[in-house]
Amino acid sequence: MSELKNALRSGDVSVIGSRQFKDFDEYLMPRATFDTHHRENRLGLAVETSATSYLDERFERLREALDETARLAAAGELPDVELNDKGLKITPLDDATPAEADVLTQQVYDLII
């Protein structure tokens, strides 16, 4: 019985007429409708539906960010970064763990051991 329950929850098994356990494909738009909407650019999605266009836009944003980083590095304006002929040096992050957390961690370890 538990196997059936797990299969229902995972969607591996569906129940005809059930709203909770219906077949996954019933949630989807029919293929013909999707094709028509896609062809007419009427999917109403907030993202680009063309992989090529999406990737081109993302690469452009990445290029802009890299160019800005290069500009800041050349001007010596990157925070916590030193870039010179010897290489790149990044200031290590400070330990952000509150002292109280260290105390609690030790208390937990004491309980375990």
C-alpha positions in Angstrom: 0.0 0.0 0.0 2.8 2.4 0.8 4.4 1.7 -2.6 1.1 2.7 -4.3 1.0 5.9 -2.2 4.6 6.8 -3.1 3.9 6.1 -6.8 0.8 8.4 -6.7 2.8 11.1 -5.0 5.6 10.9 -7.4 3.3 10.9 -10.4 4.4 7.5 -11.6 0.8 6.3 -11.3 -2.2 8.4 -12.2 -6.0 8.0 -11.5 -8.4 8.7 -14.2 -10.9 11.3 -13.2 -8.8 12.5 -10.2 -7.8 16.1 -9.9 -5.1 15.4 -7.4 -3.6 12.3 -9.1 -4.3 12.9 -12.8 -1.8 12.1 -15.5 0.9 14.7 -15.9 0.2 15.1 -19.6 -3.2 16.5 -18.7 -1.6 19.5 -17.2 0.1 20.3 -20.5 -1.2 22.3 -23.4 -2.1 20.1 -26.4 0.8 19.8 -28.8 -1.1 21.3 -31.7 -2.1 24.3 -29.6 1.4 24.8 -28.5 2.8 24.6 -32.0 0.2 27.2 -33.2 0.9 29.6 -30.3 4.7 29.2 -30.7 4.6 29.8 -34.4 2.4 33.0 -33.9 4.6 34.1 -30.9 1.6 34.0 -28.6 2.9 31.8 -25.8 2.8 34.7 -23.4 6.0 33.7 -21.7 8.2 36.2 -19.9 11.4 34.6 -21.4 12.7 34.3 -24.9 11.4 31.1 -26.4 14.2 30.7 -28.9 17.3 29.1 -27.4 19.6 31.0 -29.8 18.1 34.4 -28.9 18.1 33.6 -25.2 21.8 32.5 -25.3 22.7 35.5 -27.4 21.1 37.9 -24.9 22.8 36.1 -21.9 26.2 36.2 -23.7 25.8 39.9 -24.3 25.0 40.5 -20.6 28.0 38.4 -19.6 30.2 40.3 -22.0 29.0 43.6 -20.5 29.7 42.4 -17.0 33.2 41.1 -18.0 34.0 44.4 -19.7 32.9 46.4 -16.6 35.0 44.1 -14.4 38.0 44.6 -16.7 37.6 48.3 -16.7 37.4 48.4 -12.9 40.4 46.1 -12.6 42.5 48.3 -14.9 41.5 51.4 -12.9 42.3 49.6 -9.6 38.7 50.1 -8.4 37.7 46.5 -7.8 36.9 46.2 -4.1 39.2 43.9 -2.1 41.2 43.0 -5.2 44.8 43.8 -6.0 45.8 43.2 -9.6 49.3 43.9 -10.8 52.2 42.4 -12.7 52.7 39.8 -9.9 49.1 38.5 -10.4 45.8 38.7 -8.7 45.3 39.0 -5.0 41.8 38.8 -3.4 41.3 39.8 0.2 40.0 36.8 2.1 36.5 37.1 3.6 36.2 37.7 7.3 34.6 35.0 9.4 31.0 35.9 9.4 30.0 33.2 12.0 28.7 34.9 15.2 30.5 33.9 18.4 27.1 32.6 19.7 27.0 30.1 16.9 30.4 28.7 17.8 29.2 28.2 21.4 26.1 26.4 20.1 28.2 24.2 17.8 30.4 23.2 20.7 27.3 22.4 22.8 26.0 20.1 20.0 29.3 18.4 19.7 29.4 17.8 23.4 25.9 16.2 23.3 27.0 13.9 20.4 30.2 12.7 22.0 
